[in-house]
Amino acid sequence: MGELKKDPYEVLAVEGELRVYSIIVAIIIAVAFGNATPTALTMIGIDSDGALDVLKIPSLALAAAGLGSAVANGVALAPGKKRSSFIWFLKGLFGGPLAVRQLRELDDLKTIGEAEGQ
């Protein structure tokens, strides 16, 4: 009975608020570093150099937050809660600080024997 109990959070699925966060971050990074962005901004009458410089700073911060969240989840938080480091590393990478919050709110993963003993 040492097998870990099944948990809906232990699947490699980025859902809900994590999905919305990852989509927004992907769009911001794509716009900030995309090759077509200067042309598109010029077509709608916006100075592309100034706008892109302003947009690159938050996009790099969001990318760094995702990487930091991945390390925090995969190395520090998940093993202590008996959860998969790999799954929570990826959720941290895509879900950023929201994934860290989600993992902190979860209880430790129990084995089937521990769950039946309660």
Secondary structure, 3 states (H helix, E strand, C coil): CCCECCCCCCCCCCCCHHHHHHHHHHHHHHHHHCCCHHHHHHHCCCCHHHHHHHHHHHHHHHHHHHHHHHHHHHHHHCHHHCCCHHHHHHHHHHHCHHHHHHHHHCCCCCEHHHHHCC
